[in-house]
Amino acid sequence: MLSQIHPKLPMRNKSVTGEYYITQLGFEIFGGDFAGYLMIQKDNVQIHFFEFKDLDPKTNYGQVYIRVSDIDRLYQSFVEKKIPIHPNGALESKPWGQREFSLLDPDNNLLTFGESINVTIAK
């Protein structure tokens, strides 16, 4: 019965969040303009944001995992745009069969991008 998931993340400032996701990451606004709420979309991924003006980014643990195709090209496009990569989130192949990298948005929400890779797991 489940068909989709659209994560909701906190944001302190709608303009700053929109600027980051639209200008830097290439998302688009969809669904209208609502006070204190932002909905963005890129390809088949939607993320919603709710206003939380008192959010302390140092204590925000919002996270989403976004599955992608051609992760190397996506990573390179972000590097070329000088989008900061998470200090511990450089592109690498993980033992759990994913090639991943991570970013932190202006409110410290962690965005991890991953693509499945073939991995032989020892038994």
Secondary structure as UniProt FT lines:
FT   STRAND          8..11
FT   HELIX           14..18
FT   HELIX           19..24
FT   STRAND          28..29
FT   TURN            35..36
FT   STRAND          37..42
FT   TURN            43..44
FT   STRAND          45..51
FT   TURN            53..54
FT   HELIX           57..59
FT   STRAND          63..67
FT   HELIX           71..80
FT   TURN            81..82
FT   TURN            87..88
FT   STRAND          92..93
FT   TURN            95..96
FT   STRAND          98..104
FT   TURN            106..107
FT   STRAND          110..116
//
